[in-house]
Amino acid sequence: MEDEKTMKTRVCLECGHPLPPGRSDMKFCSVSCRSRWHYRLSGSNRGMRLKTIGAINRNYDILCSLLEEGTVSIDVPDLSAMGFNFDCITSYHKVRKHNEYRVYDIKFFKSESRVFGLGRAGAQERRTKK
């Protein structure tokens, strides 16, 4: 059983008020504080997911515009200047000596200074499977 000193130092995680007497594992002073705490936590996760999805969609739009222009190779600084975020991709794996990155159905290879082999992932793969 907890002593009186420990009981006095316990406070609500949401509002900071002292916890009422009760269970030793109590974390919130009321149901509304508990709800606010969990709502706030889930809201911050939702915001992070939306920002990441937005960055991936921006990357996809940039790559689509390059493909429409017929570009298959571009310098990394130029792609970064267009707003491309290399941290936001949908998949990555090693192909022979190169790292293949994908943003949805668009694939590319990346060296330290250059992005190359830009193209749609499905087109060539469908031909090789037949």
PyMOL CGO cylinders between C-alpha atoms (Angstrom):
from pymol import cmd
from pymol.cgo import CYLINDER

trace = [
    CYLINDER, 0.00, 0.00, 0.00, 1.25, 3.48, -0.84, 0.3, 1, 1, 1, 1, 1, 1,
    CYLINDER, 1.25, 3.48, -0.84, 2.17, 5.83, 1.93, 0.3, 1, 1, 1, 1, 1, 1,
    CYLINDER, 2.17, 5.83, 1.93, 0.59, 9.24, 2.41, 0.3, 1, 1, 1, 1, 1, 1,
    CYLINDER, 0.59, 9.24, 2.41, 3.51, 11.15, 0.83, 0.3, 1, 1, 1, 1, 1, 1,
    CYLINDER, 3.51, 11.15, 0.83, 3.25, 9.22, -2.46, 0.3, 1, 1, 1, 1, 1, 1,
    CYLINDER, 3.25, 9.22, -2.46, -0.54, 9.69, -2.56, 0.3, 1, 1, 1, 1, 1, 1,
    CYLINDER, -0.54, 9.69, -2.56, -0.13, 13.48, -2.35, 0.3, 1, 1, 1, 1, 1, 1,
    CYLINDER, -0.13, 13.48, -2.35, 2.32, 13.67, -5.29, 0.3, 1, 1, 1, 1, 1, 1,
    CYLINDER, 2.32, 13.67, -5.29, 0.07, 11.84, -7.75, 0.3, 1, 1, 1, 1, 1, 1,
    CYLINDER, 0.07, 11.84, -7.75, -1.55, 14.22, -10.24, 0.3, 1, 1, 1, 1, 1, 1,
    CYLINDER, -1.55, 14.22, -10.24, -3.85, 13.89, -13.24, 0.3, 1, 1, 1, 1, 1, 1,
    CYLINDER, -3.85, 13.89, -13.24, -1.96, 13.43, -16.51, 0.3, 1, 1, 1, 1, 1, 1,
    CYLINDER, -1.96, 13.43, -16.51, -4.34, 15.79, -18.33, 0.3, 1, 1, 1, 1, 1, 1,
    CYLINDER, -4.34, 15.79, -18.33, -5.06, 18.71, -16.01, 0.3, 1, 1, 1, 1, 1, 1,
    CYLINDER, -5.06, 18.71, -16.01, -2.42, 18.36, -13.29, 0.3, 1, 1, 1, 1, 1, 1,
    CYLINDER, -2.42, 18.36, -13.29, -4.88, 18.41, -10.40, 0.3, 1, 1, 1, 1, 1, 1,
    CYLINDER, -4.88, 18.41, -10.40, -4.28, 16.00, -7.50, 0.3, 1, 1, 1, 1, 1, 1,
    CYLINDER, -4.28, 16.00, -7.50, -5.89, 12.62, -7.97, 0.3, 1, 1, 1, 1, 1, 1,
    CYLINDER, -5.89, 12.62, -7.97, -8.78, 11.72, -5.66, 0.3, 1, 1, 1, 1, 1, 1,
    CYLINDER, -8.78, 11.72, -5.66, -8.32, 8.79, -3.30, 0.3, 1, 1, 1, 1, 1, 1,
    CYLINDER, -8.32, 8.79, -3.30, -8.92, 5.50, -5.03, 0.3, 1, 1, 1, 1, 1, 1,
    CYLINDER, -8.92, 5.50, -5.03, -7.04, 2.93, -7.03, 0.3, 1, 1, 1, 1, 1, 1,
    CYLINDER, -7.04, 2.93, -7.03, -3.26, 3.00, -6.89, 0.3, 1, 1, 1, 1, 1, 1,
    CYLINDER, -3.26, 3.00, -6.89, -2.97, 2.86, -10.71, 0.3, 1, 1, 1, 1, 1, 1,
    CYLINDER, -2.97, 2.86, -10.71, -5.31, 5.82, -11.30, 0.3, 1, 1, 1, 1, 1, 1,
    CYLINDER, -5.31, 5.82, -11.30, -3.92, 8.30, -13.85, 0.3, 1, 1, 1, 1, 1, 1,
    CYLINDER, -3.92, 8.30, -13.85, -6.80, 10.74, -14.42, 0.3, 1, 1, 1, 1, 1, 1,
    CYLINDER, -6.80, 10.74, -14.42, -9.00, 12.68, -12.02, 0.3, 1, 1, 1, 1, 1, 1,
    CYLINDER, -9.00, 12.68, -12.02, -12.16, 12.24, -14.12, 0.3, 1, 1, 1, 1, 1, 1,
    CYLINDER, -12.16, 12.24, -14.12, -13.62, 10.53, -17.15, 0.3, 1, 1, 1, 1, 1, 1,
    CYLINDER, -13.62, 10.53, -17.15, -13.54, 13.80, -19.10, 0.3, 1, 1, 1, 1, 1, 1,
    CYLINDER, -13.54, 13.80, -19.10, -9.79, 14.22, -18.42, 0.3, 1, 1, 1, 1, 1, 1,
    CYLINDER, -9.79, 14.22, -18.42, -9.16, 10.65, -19.60, 0.3, 1, 1, 1, 1, 1, 1,
    CYLINDER, -9.16, 10.65, -19.60, -11.18, 11.29, -22.78, 0.3, 1, 1, 1, 1, 1, 1,
    CYLINDER, -11.18, 11.29, -22.78, -9.39, 14.58, -23.52, 0.3, 1, 1, 1, 1, 1, 1,
    CYLINDER, -9.39, 14.58, -23.52, -6.00, 12.89, -23.02, 0.3, 1, 1, 1, 1, 1, 1,
    CYLINDER, -6.00, 12.89, -23.02, -6.73, 10.05, -25.46, 0.3, 1, 1, 1, 1, 1, 1,
    CYLINDER, -6.73, 10.05, -25.46, -8.43, 12.35, -27.97, 0.3, 1, 1, 1, 1, 1, 1,
    CYLINDER, -8.43, 12.35, -27.97, -5.39, 14.64, -27.99, 0.3, 1, 1, 1, 1, 1, 1,
    CYLINDER, -5.39, 14.64, -27.99, -3.01, 11.70, -28.48, 0.3, 1, 1, 1, 1, 1, 1,
    CYLINDER, -3.01, 11.70, -28.48, -4.96, 10.25, -31.39, 0.3, 1, 1, 1, 1, 1, 1,
    CYLINDER, -4.96, 10.25, -31.39, -5.28, 13.70, -32.96, 0.3, 1, 1, 1, 1, 1, 1,
    CYLINDER, -5.28, 13.70, -32.96, -1.53, 14.22, -33.07, 0.3, 1, 1, 1, 1, 1, 1,
    CYLINDER, -1.53, 14.22, -33.07, -1.04, 10.81, -34.72, 0.3, 1, 1, 1, 1, 1, 1,
    CYLINDER, -1.04, 10.81, -34.72, -3.71, 11.63, -37.27, 0.3, 1, 1, 1, 1, 1, 1,
    CYLINDER, -3.71, 11.63, -37.27, -1.99, 14.91, -38.11, 0.3, 1, 1, 1, 1, 1, 1,
    CYLINDER, -1.99, 14.91, -38.11, 1.33, 13.17, -38.65, 0.3, 1, 1, 1, 1, 1, 1,
    CYLINDER, 1.33, 13.17, -38.65, -0.29, 10.60, -40.93, 0.3, 1, 1, 1, 1, 1, 1,
    CYLINDER, -0.29, 10.60, -40.93, -1.97, 13.32, -42.97, 0.3, 1, 1, 1, 1, 1, 1,
    CYLINDER, -1.97, 13.32, -42.97, 1.32, 15.24, -43.37, 0.3, 1, 1, 1, 1, 1, 1,
    CYLINDER, 1.32, 15.24, -43.37, 3.11, 12.07, -44.51, 0.3, 1, 1, 1, 1, 1, 1,
    CYLINDER, 3.11, 12.07, -44.51, 0.38, 11.16, -46.98, 0.3, 1, 1, 1, 1, 1, 1,
    CYLINDER, 0.38, 11.16, -46.98, 0.46, 14.73, -48.29, 0.3, 1, 1, 1, 1, 1, 1,
    CYLINDER, 0.46, 14.73, -48.29, 4.24, 14.56, -48.79, 0.3, 1, 1, 1, 1, 1, 1,
    CYLINDER, 4.24, 14.56, -48.79, 3.96, 11.20, -50.61, 0.3, 1, 1, 1, 1, 1, 1,
    CYLINDER, 3.96, 11.20, -50.61, 1.24, 12.61, -52.86, 0.3, 1, 1, 1, 1, 1, 1,
    CYLINDER, 1.24, 12.61, -52.86, 3.41, 15.68, -53.60, 0.3, 1, 1, 1, 1, 1, 1,
    CYLINDER, 3.41, 15.68, -53.60, 6.32, 13.37, -54.48, 0.3, 1, 1, 1, 1, 1, 1,
    CYLINDER, 6.32, 13.37, -54.48, 4.02, 11.38, -56.77, 0.3, 1, 1, 1, 1, 1, 1,
    CYLINDER, 4.02, 11.38, -56.77, 2.81, 14.54, -58.54, 0.3, 1, 1, 1, 1, 1, 1,
    CYLINDER, 2.81, 14.54, -58.54, 6.41, 15.69, -59.08, 0.3, 1, 1, 1, 1, 1, 1,
    CYLINDER, 6.41, 15.69, -59.08, 7.42, 12.31, -60.53, 0.3, 1, 1, 1, 1, 1, 1,
    CYLINDER, 7.42, 12.31, -60.53, 4.31, 12.22, -62.75, 0.3, 1, 1, 1, 1, 1, 1,
    CYLINDER, 4.31, 12.22, -62.75, 5.17, 15.64, -64.16, 0.3, 1, 1, 1, 1, 1, 1,
    CYLINDER, 5.17, 15.64, -64.16, 8.73, 14.48, -64.90, 0.3, 1, 1, 1, 1, 1, 1,
    CYLINDER, 8.73, 14.48, -64.90, 7.43, 11.37, -66.67, 0.3, 1, 1, 1, 1, 1, 1,
    CYLINDER, 7.43, 11.37, -66.67, 5.02, 13.47, -68.75, 0.3, 1, 1, 1, 1, 1, 1,
    CYLINDER, 5.02, 13.47, -68.75, 8.00, 15.57, -69.88, 0.3, 1, 1, 1, 1, 1, 1,
    CYLINDER, 8.00, 15.57, -69.88, 9.87, 12.39, -70.80, 0.3, 1, 1, 1, 1, 1, 1,
    CYLINDER, 9.87, 12.39, -70.80, 12.51, 12.80, -68.08, 0.3, 1, 1, 1, 1, 1, 1,
    CYLINDER, 12.51, 12.80, -68.08, 14.13, 9.54, -66.95, 0.3, 1, 1, 1, 1, 1, 1,
    CYLINDER, 14.13, 9.54, -66.95, 17.11, 11.02, -65.10, 0.3, 1, 1, 1, 1, 1, 1,
    CYLINDER, 17.11, 11.02, -65.10, 17.58, 14.12, -62.93, 0.3, 1, 1, 1, 1, 1, 1,
    CYLINDER, 17.58, 14.12, -62.93, 20.12, 15.47, -60.44, 0.3, 1, 1, 1, 1, 1, 1,
    CYLINDER, 20.12, 15.47, -60.44, 19.21, 14.99, -56.76, 0.3, 1, 1, 1, 1, 1, 1,
    CYLINDER, 19.21, 14.99, -56.76, 19.53, 18.73, -55.92, 0.3, 1, 1, 1, 1, 1, 1,
    CYLINDER, 19.53, 18.73, -55.92, 17.23, 19.62, -58.83, 0.3, 1, 1, 1, 1, 1, 1,
    CYLINDER, 17.23, 19.62, -58.83, 14.61, 17.12, -57.67, 0.3, 1, 1, 1, 1, 1, 1,
    CYLINDER, 14.61, 17.12, -57.67, 14.90, 18.42, -54.10, 0.3, 1, 1, 1, 1, 1, 1,
    CYLINDER, 14.90, 18.42, -54.10, 14.50, 21.99, -55.36, 0.3, 1, 1, 1, 1, 1, 1,
    CYLINDER, 14.50, 21.99, -55.36, 11.21, 20.92, -56.96, 0.3, 1, 1, 1, 1, 1, 1,
    CYLINDER, 11.21, 20.92, -56.96, 9.99, 19.97, -53.47, 0.3, 1, 1, 1, 1, 1, 1,
    CYLINDER, 9.99, 19.97, -53.47, 10.64, 16.22, -53.56, 0.3, 1, 1, 1, 1, 1, 1,
    CYLINDER, 10.64, 16.22, -53.56, 11.08, 14.71, -50.09, 0.3, 1, 1, 1, 1, 1, 1,
    CYLINDER, 11.08, 14.71, -50.09, 13.30, 11.61, -50.20, 0.3, 1, 1, 1, 1, 1, 1,
    CYLINDER, 13.30, 11.61, -50.20, 12.09, 10.57, -46.74, 0.3, 1, 1, 1, 1, 1, 1,
    CYLINDER, 12.09, 10.57, -46.74, 8.54, 10.02, -48.00, 0.3, 1, 1, 1, 1, 1, 1,
    CYLINDER, 8.54, 10.02, -48.00, 8.37, 7.05, -50.35, 0.3, 1, 1, 1, 1, 1, 1,
    CYLINDER, 8.37, 7.05, -50.35, 6.11, 4.00, -50.40, 0.3, 1, 1, 1, 1, 1, 1,
    CYLINDER, 6.11, 4.00, -50.40, 8.71, 1.24, -50.78, 0.3, 1, 1, 1, 1, 1, 1,
    CYLINDER, 8.71, 1.24, -50.78, 12.40, 0.54, -51.10, 0.3, 1, 1, 1, 1, 1, 1,
    CYLINDER, 12.40, 0.54, -51.10, 14.48, -2.51, -51.93, 0.3, 1, 1, 1, 1, 1, 1,
    CYLINDER, 14.48, -2.51, -51.93, 17.88, -3.48, -53.28, 0.3, 1, 1, 1, 1, 1, 1,
    CYLINDER, 17.88, -3.48, -53.28, 18.06, -4.44, -56.97, 0.3, 1, 1, 1, 1, 1, 1,
    CYLINDER, 18.06, -4.44, -56.97, 21.48, -5.75, -57.95, 0.3, 1, 1, 1, 1, 1, 1,
    CYLINDER, 21.48, -5.75, -57.95, 23.90, -2.90, -57.15, 0.3, 1, 1, 1, 1, 1, 1,
    CYLINDER, 23.90, -2.90, -57.15, 21.29, -0.15, -56.84, 0.3, 1, 1, 1, 1, 1, 1,
    CYLINDER, 21.29, -0.15, -56.84, 18.60, 0.90, -54.40, 0.3, 1, 1, 1, 1, 1, 1,
    CYLINDER, 18.60, 0.90, -54.40, 15.16, 0.98, -56.02, 0.3, 1, 1, 1, 1, 1, 1,
    CYLINDER, 15.16, 0.98, -56.02, 12.66, 3.42, -54.56, 0.3, 1, 1, 1, 1, 1, 1,
    CYLINDER, 12.66, 3.42, -54.56, 8.94, 3.60, -55.33, 0.3, 1, 1, 1, 1, 1, 1,
    CYLINDER, 8.94, 3.60, -55.33, 6.24, 6.15, -54.87, 0.3, 1, 1, 1, 1, 1, 1,
    CYLINDER, 6.24, 6.15, -54.87, 3.09, 4.15, -55.54, 0.3, 1, 1, 1, 1, 1, 1,
    CYLINDER, 3.09, 4.15, -55.54, 3.54, 2.82, -59.12, 0.3, 1, 1, 1, 1, 1, 1,
    CYLINDER, 3.54, 2.82, -59.12, 6.53, 5.00, -60.09, 0.3, 1, 1, 1, 1, 1, 1,
    CYLINDER, 6.53, 5.00, -60.09, 9.99, 3.57, -59.52, 0.3, 1, 1, 1, 1, 1, 1,
    CYLINDER, 9.99, 3.57, -59.52, 13.44, 5.11, -59.66, 0.3, 1, 1, 1, 1, 1, 1,
    CYLINDER, 13.44, 5.11, -59.66, 17.02, 4.38, -58.71, 0.3, 1, 1, 1, 1, 1, 1,
    CYLINDER, 17.02, 4.38, -58.71, 19.11, 6.82, -56.70, 0.3, 1, 1, 1, 1, 1, 1,
    CYLINDER, 19.11, 6.82, -56.70, 22.84, 7.34, -56.45, 0.3, 1, 1, 1, 1, 1, 1,
    CYLINDER, 22.84, 7.34, -56.45, 24.42, 10.02, -54.28, 0.3, 1, 1, 1, 1, 1, 1,
    CYLINDER, 24.42, 10.02, -54.28, 24.08, 12.69, -56.96, 0.3, 1, 1, 1, 1, 1, 1,
    CYLINDER, 24.08, 12.69, -56.96, 21.54, 11.42, -59.47, 0.3, 1, 1, 1, 1, 1, 1,
    CYLINDER, 21.54, 11.42, -59.47, 18.07, 9.89, -59.75, 0.3, 1, 1, 1, 1, 1, 1,
    CYLINDER, 18.07, 9.89, -59.75, 17.80, 7.63, -62.80, 0.3, 1, 1, 1, 1, 1, 1,
    CYLINDER, 17.80, 7.63, -62.80, 15.67, 4.89, -64.31, 0.3, 1, 1, 1, 1, 1, 1,
    CYLINDER, 15.67, 4.89, -64.31, 12.49, 6.85, -63.65, 0.3, 1, 1, 1, 1, 1, 1,
    CYLINDER, 12.49, 6.85, -63.65, 9.46, 4.99, -64.93, 0.3, 1, 1, 1, 1, 1, 1,
    CYLINDER, 9.46, 4.99, -64.93, 6.20, 3.23, -64.17, 0.3, 1, 1, 1, 1, 1, 1,
    CYLINDER, 6.20, 3.23, -64.17, 6.75, 0.03, -62.22, 0.3, 1, 1, 1, 1, 1, 1,
    CYLINDER, 6.75, 0.03, -62.22, 3.91, -2.01, -63.68, 0.3, 1, 1, 1, 1, 1, 1,
    CYLINDER, 3.91, -2.01, -63.68, 4.65, -1.66, -67.41, 0.3, 1, 1, 1, 1, 1, 1,
    CYLINDER, 4.65, -1.66, -67.41, 7.92, -3.61, -67.61, 0.3, 1, 1, 1, 1, 1, 1,
    CYLINDER, 7.92, -3.61, -67.61, 6.99, -6.11, -64.89, 0.3, 1, 1, 1, 1, 1, 1,
    CYLINDER, 6.99, -6.11, -64.89, 3.82, -7.14, -66.73, 0.3, 1, 1, 1, 1, 1, 1,
    CYLINDER, 3.82, -7.14, -66.73, 5.83, -7.82, -69.90, 0.3, 1, 1, 1, 1, 1, 1,
    CYLINDER, 5.83, -7.82, -69.90, 8.37, -10.00, -68.12, 0.3, 1, 1, 1, 1, 1, 1,
    CYLINDER, 8.37, -10.00, -68.12, 5.73, -12.14, -66.35, 0.3, 1, 1, 1, 1, 1, 1,
    CYLINDER, 5.73, -12.14, -66.35, 4.00, -13.20, -69.59, 0.3, 1, 1, 1, 1, 1, 1,
]
cmd.load_cgo(trace, "trace")
